[in-house]
Amino acid sequence: MNKCLICGKEFEPVDKFHPNQKYCSKECHRVAKAQSQRRRYRENPEHFREIQRRYRQRHYEEEKEKTREYNARKHHTNAISLTGVCIRCGKTFPTSNLKNRTFRHHIIPKEYEIHSEENLIELCNHCHASLHRFQEKLLWKLVPHKKIVEEIERFLDLDLSSLKQLL
């Protein structure tokens, strides 16, 4: 019979391979482990701070690289400069104005990863919203891309033949 070092209960070891078992249950073992960790931290807190600092630094660099890659993919369209002219209604907006300005719009949605200049058009806020409503009616997932491009071509009254070649 062994005596649990945490709760003091008498218990039989689990099997003959663990005759020196110190705890009666997993719960007592977890409590003992937590006490041990707290004691080690109190004895040498600087050691644990150094471990945390190295861990954060290593993971910070990894996260920074992932963020850099994500932003490069997400903001790929920033390479194409805005002119401030909506291609649908023809209105001109100053590029510095954040409220009334033009937006880049992917004709084929971003998730298809076609970030070429042919897939991007510049629209004012009103035309951009109306185009999104129009695109939602087309049910992207059900209609082939070429058919959608033809419909958008008619909606915007533009020639998008270069985009059709990408599909």
N, C-alpha and C positions, 0 to 999 in steps of 0.2 A: 504494500500500500504506500502510495506517495501522498504528500500534502501539497495542495495548490499554493503557490507563492503569492497569489493575488487575493483569493477569497478565503483560503485556509481550509477548504473542504478536503476530506480524504477521498482518494479515487484510485482505481486500478489503472495501470498503464494500458494504452490502446492495444499493444501487442508485445511479444517478447523481444522485438527488435528495438523498442524504445523504453527500456527499463528505467531510465533516468528522466522521464517526462516530468516537466515542472508545472504545467498548467492543466486544469481539469477540462477546459473547453476552449474553443476558438475565441470566444469572447474574452476570456481571461488572458489569452495569448495576445490579443489585440491591445488590451489595456496595458499589459506589460511592455509591449513594443512602443506604445505611445509614451509611457513613462520614461523609457530608456532614451528615446529621441529627445524628449524635453530636457532630460538630465545632461545629455551630450551637448545640446545647444547652449544650456546655461554655463557649462564648463568652458566651451570654446565658441562663442557666437561669431567671432571673426572668420573662423573656418567655414561656417555655413553661409555667411554673407559672400565670401569669395566664391563658393560653389554657385550660389544664386547669380552672382554677377557674371561669371563665365557662361552659365546657361543662357542668361538673358542676352548677352553679347552675341553668342553663337546663333541663337534663334532670331535675334534682331536682324543680323546680317542676312539670314535666309529669307525672312519676311520682307526685308527691304528689296532683295533681288526679285522675289515673287511679285511684289507690288510694282516694281519697275517694269517687269515683263507684262503684267496685266495692263498697266497704264499705256504702254506702247501699243498693245493690241486695241485697247478701248479708244484711245485718242489718236489713232492712225489718221483719222480724217482731219486732224488739225493741220496736217501738212498742206492741205488744199485751202487756200486763202478765201475768205469771204469777200464778195464784191459789194454786198449791201443792196443788191437788186433782186427782187423776187421774180423768178422766171415765169410764174403763172399770171400775176396781175401787173407786173412791171413797175411796182412802186419801189422807190429808193429809200433806204434807211441808213443812217450813220452807223458804221461798224462799232463805234465806241459806246453807243447807247445800249444798255443792257435790257431795258424794258421793251422798246420797240426796235427790233432788229430782225435780221434774217437768220434762218437755221439751216444747217445741213440736214438733208433727209436721205436715208438709204432707200432706194427704190425697192430693191430686194432686201429684206430685213437683215440687220447686223448678224443675227445668229448664223446666217449662211456664209459669213466671213468673206463676202465680196466687197472689199474696201477700195476698189478702183475708182478713179475719177468719173468713169462712165456711170457708176452706180449711185453717184451723189448729185443731188440737185439742191439749189438754194431757194428757200421759200420764206415768205413772211409768216408771222404767227397765225394769221387767219387762214391763209392757204395751206399751211402745214397741218393745222387741225382738221380742215375739211378733207385734205388728202388722207389723213389717218382714218377718218370716218369712212371714206370711200373704200380704202384698203380693207377695213374690217368687214365690209359687206362682201368683198370678193372671196373671203375664206381662204387665206393663204395656204393652208395645209391641204386643201382639196383640189385647188386649181393649179395646173402646171405653170411654172414660172414664165414661160414664153407668152402664154395667154394673159397672165397678169401684166407683163410689161406692155403688151398690146393695149390692154384696157387703160393703163396709166398713160400711155402715149396719147390715146384719144382724150382722156380726162384733162391732161395738161396741154394738149395740142403741140406736142414736141416730137422730134425724130429721135428715137432711142435705139436705132439699129445697131450701134456699136455695143450696147449693153446686151442685146439679143445674142450677139456672137459669143459672149462670155458664158452663156448658159448651155 
